[in-house]
Amino acid sequence: MALPYHRKDFVKVPNEDDVMDALRKFNIPPGEYVIPCAESPAEMKSPEFIEKTNKGPVGFFTVMKSGTQSMGTSLVLWFVYSIVVSIFAAYIASRALESEAHYMAVFRFVGCTAFIGYAVALWQNSTWYKRKWSTTLKNTFDGLVYALVTAGTFGWLWP
């Protein structure tokens, strides 16, 4: 959250210490969870499941390993992800553009391809997992910036 407009993407739960104490006793392993969780489509229709859903809370959450979270691993994985997006953008551009293509043609083509890789898939987080649309739109803006940098680099270095 280095950029100030991302500081409110996540908010503190009320009575954080009490919530953490309550969850700690279950020793939940790192992973992704949903509450309540139906094990089958039939269970989703059961009166017990419907009652749990109506009673709440209902949510998706991620549990990470305890301890200080290092940015190092995340930054390395982000770098690898950026390389993968660039490889796909390069492949698609190399199939569609000639080696003599002008800067703007490369910029437009690679920029659009990279934008899809960096941003479009994020929209399903709001559709399916109820992430705030404001957060998704901020992340989409970040994806646009990354795509523009990728496009500019490809346009500059294009054969």
C-alpha atoms as a printed R data frame, in Angstrom:
    type eleno elety resid chain resno       x       y       z
1   ATOM     1    CA   MET     A     1   0.000   0.000   0.000
2   ATOM     2    CA   ALA     A     2   2.763   2.406  -0.944
3   ATOM     3    CA   LEU     A     3   0.363   4.569  -2.932
4   ATOM     4    CA   PRO     A     4  -1.979   6.575  -0.683
5   ATOM     5    CA   TYR     A     5  -5.130   5.804  -2.654
6   ATOM     6    CA   HIS     A     6  -4.844   2.126  -1.640
7   ATOM     7    CA   ARG     A     7  -4.751   2.773   2.116
8   ATOM     8    CA   LYS     A     8  -8.496   2.219   2.594
9   ATOM     9    CA   ASP     A     9  -8.717  -0.940   0.461
10  ATOM    10    CA   PHE     A    10  -8.801  -3.011   3.655
11  ATOM    11    CA   VAL     A    11 -10.425  -1.873   6.884
12  ATOM    12    CA   LYS     A    12 -10.110  -3.067  10.453
13  ATOM    13    CA   VAL     A    13 -12.874  -5.291  11.817
14  ATOM    14    CA   PRO     A    14 -14.649  -4.020  14.928
15  ATOM    15    CA   ASN     A    15 -13.078  -5.394  18.122
16  ATOM    16    CA   GLU     A    16 -10.108  -6.771  16.188
17  ATOM    17    CA   ASP     A    17  -8.420  -8.268  19.253
18  ATOM    18    CA   ASP     A    18 -11.574 -10.155  20.264
19  ATOM    19    CA   VAL     A    19 -12.091 -11.446  16.718
20  ATOM    20    CA   MET     A    20  -8.450 -12.603  16.513
21  ATOM    21    CA   ASP     A    21  -8.672 -14.275  19.933
22  ATOM    22    CA   ALA     A    22 -11.877 -16.065  18.903
23  ATOM    23    CA   LEU     A    23 -10.361 -17.348  15.641
24  ATOM    24    CA   ARG     A    24  -6.982 -18.275  17.139
25  ATOM    25    CA   LYS     A    25  -8.430 -21.118  19.211
26  ATOM    26    CA   PHE     A    26  -9.448 -22.934  15.990
27  ATOM    27    CA   ASN     A    27  -5.846 -22.985  14.703
28  ATOM    28    CA   ILE     A    28  -7.093 -22.402  11.136
29  ATOM    29    CA   PRO     A    29  -4.342 -23.332   8.663
30  ATOM    30    CA   PRO     A    30  -3.369 -20.859   5.936
31  ATOM    31    CA   GLY     A    31  -5.855 -20.978   3.085
32  ATOM    32    CA   GLU     A    32  -8.983 -19.462   1.588
33  ATOM    33    CA   TYR     A    33 -12.304 -19.909   3.313
34  ATOM    34    CA   VAL     A    34 -15.985 -19.106   2.961
35  ATOM    35    CA   ILE     A    35 -18.524 -18.943   5.775
36  ATOM    36    CA   PRO     A    36 -20.977 -20.508   5.789
37  ATOM    37    CA   CYS     A    37 -19.691 -23.189   3.423
38  ATOM    38    CA   ALA     A    38 -21.979 -25.637   1.650
39  ATOM    39    CA   GLU     A    39 -20.303 -28.902   0.677
40  ATOM    40    CA   SER     A    40 -22.751 -29.499  -2.202
41  ATOM    41    CA   PRO     A    41 -25.460 -27.750  -4.248
42  ATOM    42    CA   ALA     A    42 -28.071 -29.747  -2.334
43  ATOM    43    CA   GLU     A    43 -26.732 -28.456   0.990
44  ATOM    44    CA   MET     A    44 -27.097 -24.870  -0.264
45  ATOM    45    CA   LYS     A    45 -30.863 -25.474  -0.398
46  ATOM    46    CA   SER     A    46 -31.110 -26.992   3.068
47  ATOM    47    CA   PRO     A    47 -32.981 -25.064   5.778
48  ATOM    48    CA   GLU     A    48 -29.905 -25.253   8.054
49  ATOM    49    CA   PHE     A    49 -27.636 -23.624   5.465
50  ATOM    50    CA   ILE     A    50 -30.210 -20.965   4.608
51  ATOM    51    CA   GLU     A    51 -30.577 -20.188   8.319
52  ATOM    52    CA   LYS     A    52 -26.789 -19.844   8.716
53  ATOM    53    CA   THR     A    53 -26.673 -17.522   5.709
54  ATOM    54    CA   ASN     A    54 -29.519 -15.378   7.007
55  ATOM    55    CA   LYS     A    55 -28.026 -15.261  10.513
56  ATOM    56    CA   GLY     A    56 -24.561 -14.258   9.208
57  ATOM    57    CA   PRO     A    57 -21.873 -13.257   9.069
58  ATOM    58    CA   VAL     A    58 -21.312 -14.325   5.470
59  ATOM    59    CA   GLY     A    59 -17.885 -13.888   3.959
60  ATOM    60    CA   PHE     A    60 -14.791 -14.959   2.120
61  ATOM    61    CA   PHE     A    61 -11.461 -14.678   3.878
62  ATOM    62    CA   THR     A    62  -7.822 -15.612   3.544
63  ATOM    63    CA   VAL     A    63  -5.770 -16.859   6.475
64  ATOM    64    CA   MET     A    64  -2.013 -16.337   6.199
65  ATOM    65    CA   LYS     A    65   0.700 -17.915   8.284
66  ATOM    66    CA   SER     A    66   1.284 -16.179  11.596
67  ATOM    67    CA   GLY     A    67   4.200 -13.812  11.971
68  ATOM    68    CA   THR     A    68   5.523 -10.825  10.099
69  ATOM    69    CA   GLN     A    69   4.639 -10.870   6.409
70  ATOM    70    CA   SER     A    70   7.633 -10.238   4.153
71  ATOM    71    CA   MET     A    71   7.236  -8.149   1.021
72  ATOM    72    CA   GLY     A    72  10.267  -9.839  -0.547
73  ATOM    73    CA   THR     A    73   8.489 -12.972  -1.729
74  ATOM    74    CA   SER     A    74   5.492 -10.977  -2.955
75  ATOM    75    CA   LEU     A    75   7.737  -8.626  -4.934
76  ATOM    76    CA   VAL     A    76   9.584 -11.547  -6.549
77  ATOM    77    CA   LEU     A    77   6.271 -13.182  -7.485
78  ATOM    78    CA   TRP     A    78   5.006  -9.852  -8.855
79  ATOM    79    CA   PHE     A    79   8.149  -9.550 -10.978
80  ATOM    80    CA   VAL     A    80   7.648 -13.088 -12.332
81  ATOM    81    CA   TYR     A    81   4.000 -12.260 -13.057
82  ATOM    82    CA   SER     A    82   5.063  -9.110 -14.941
83  ATOM    83    CA   ILE     A    83   7.508 -11.159 -17.014
84  ATOM    84    CA   VAL     A    84   4.772 -13.690 -17.846
85  ATOM    85    CA   VAL     A    85   2.383 -10.899 -18.939
86  ATOM    86    CA   SER     A    86   5.193  -9.419 -21.058
87  ATOM    87    CA   ILE     A    87   5.970 -12.785 -22.656
88  ATOM    88    CA   PHE     A    88   2.327 -13.214 -23.677
89  ATOM    89    CA   ALA     A    89   2.151  -9.623 -24.939
90  ATOM    90    CA   ALA     A    90   5.368 -10.190 -26.917
91  ATOM    91    CA   TYR     A    91   4.100 -13.420 -28.419
92  ATOM    92    CA   ILE     A    92   0.749 -11.967 -29.460
93  ATOM    93    CA   ALA     A    93   2.366  -8.800 -30.838
94  ATOM    94    CA   SER     A    94   4.963 -10.817 -32.765
95  ATOM    95    CA   ARG     A    95   2.165 -12.792 -34.454
96  ATOM    96    CA   ALA     A    96   0.135  -9.689 -35.327
97  ATOM    97    CA   LEU     A    97   2.705  -6.994 -36.109
98  ATOM    98    CA   GLU     A    98   5.513  -6.782 -38.610
99  ATOM    99    CA   SER     A    99   9.037  -6.138 -37.415
100 ATOM   100    CA   GLU     A   100   8.882  -2.708 -39.110
101 ATOM   101    CA   ALA     A   101   5.762  -1.681 -37.177
102 ATOM   102    CA   HIS     A   102   5.728   1.904 -35.952
103 ATOM   103    CA   TYR     A   103   6.019   2.792 -32.283
104 ATOM   104    CA   MET     A   104   2.320   3.670 -31.873
105 ATOM   105    CA   ALA     A   105   1.131   0.446 -33.513
106 ATOM   106    CA   VAL     A   106   3.282  -1.585 -31.120
107 ATOM   107    CA   PHE     A   107   2.244   0.633 -28.203
108 ATOM   108    CA   ARG     A   108  -1.487   0.174 -28.889
109 ATOM   109    CA   PHE     A   109  -1.305  -3.565 -29.479
110 ATOM   110    CA   VAL     A   110   0.994  -4.428 -26.577
111 ATOM   111    CA   GLY     A   111  -0.749  -1.941 -24.284
112 ATOM   112    CA   CYS     A   112  -4.152  -3.515 -24.854
113 ATOM   113    CA   THR     A   113  -2.778  -7.040 -24.450
114 ATOM   114    CA   ALA     A   114  -0.882  -6.140 -21.267
115 ATOM   115    CA   PHE     A   115  -3.925  -4.322 -19.851
116 ATOM   116    CA   ILE     A   116  -5.948  -7.508 -20.214
117 ATOM   117    CA   GLY     A   117  -3.205  -9.409 -18.375
118 ATOM   118    CA   TYR     A   118  -2.781  -6.864 -15.603
119 ATOM   119    CA   ALA     A   119  -6.328  -5.674 -14.999
120 ATOM   120    CA   VAL     A   120  -9.308  -7.327 -16.653
121 ATOM   121    CA   ALA     A   121  -9.183 -10.556 -14.637
122 ATOM   122    CA   LEU     A   122  -9.416  -8.503 -11.431
123 ATOM   123    CA   TRP     A   123 -13.021  -7.555 -12.189
124 ATOM   124    CA   GLN     A   124 -14.294 -10.989 -11.241
125 ATOM   125    CA   ASN     A   125 -13.152 -10.350  -7.659
126 ATOM   126    CA   SER     A   126 -15.976  -7.822  -7.329
127 ATOM   127    CA   THR     A   127 -18.427  -9.918  -9.314
128 ATOM   128    CA   TRP     A   128 -17.977 -13.195  -7.443
129 ATOM   129    CA   TYR     A   129 -16.147 -12.413  -4.188
130 ATOM   130    CA   LYS     A   130 -17.848  -9.082  -3.406
131 ATOM   131    CA   ARG     A   131 -14.637  -7.046  -3.252
132 ATOM   132    CA   LYS     A   132 -15.509  -3.353  -3.211
133 ATOM   133    CA   TRP     A   133 -15.748  -1.985  -6.760
134 ATOM   134    CA   SER     A   134 -13.733   1.045  -5.655
135 ATOM   135    CA   THR     A   135 -10.822  -1.272  -4.803
136 ATOM   136    CA   THR     A   136 -11.180  -3.133  -8.095
137 ATOM   137    CA   LEU     A   137 -11.228   0.148 -10.039
138 ATOM   138    CA   LYS     A   138  -8.101   1.371  -8.236
139 ATOM   139    CA   ASN     A   139  -6.378  -1.919  -9.070
140 ATOM   140    CA   THR     A   140  -7.564  -1.540 -12.668
141 ATOM   141    CA   PHE     A   141  -5.950   1.907 -12.759
142 ATOM   142    CA   ASP     A   142  -2.715   0.336 -11.495
143 ATOM   143    CA   GLY     A   143  -3.028  -2.262 -14.273
144 ATOM   144    CA   LEU     A   144  -3.431   0.535 -16.814
145 ATOM   145    CA   VAL     A   145  -0.220   2.174 -15.583
146 ATOM   146    CA   TYR     A   146   1.670  -1.145 -15.781
147 ATOM   147    CA   ALA     A   147   0.249  -1.747 -19.268
148 ATOM   148    CA   LEU     A   148   1.328   1.709 -20.443
149 ATOM   149    CA   VAL     A   149   4.861   1.142 -19.138
150 ATOM   150    CA   THR     A   150   4.947  -2.273 -20.824
151 ATOM   151    CA   ALA     A   151   3.615  -0.787 -24.081
152 ATOM   152    CA   GLY     A   152   6.136   2.051 -24.019
153 ATOM   153    CA   THR     A   153   9.004  -0.341 -23.409
154 ATOM   154    CA   PHE     A   154   7.938  -2.634 -26.251
155 ATOM   155    CA   GLY     A   155   7.404   0.300 -28.604
156 ATOM   156    CA   TRP     A   156  10.868   1.620 -27.791
157 ATOM   157    CA   LEU     A   157  12.639  -1.748 -28.120
158 ATOM   158    CA   TRP     A   158  10.588  -3.240 -30.985
159 ATOM   159    CA   PRO     A   159  12.813  -4.834 -33.617
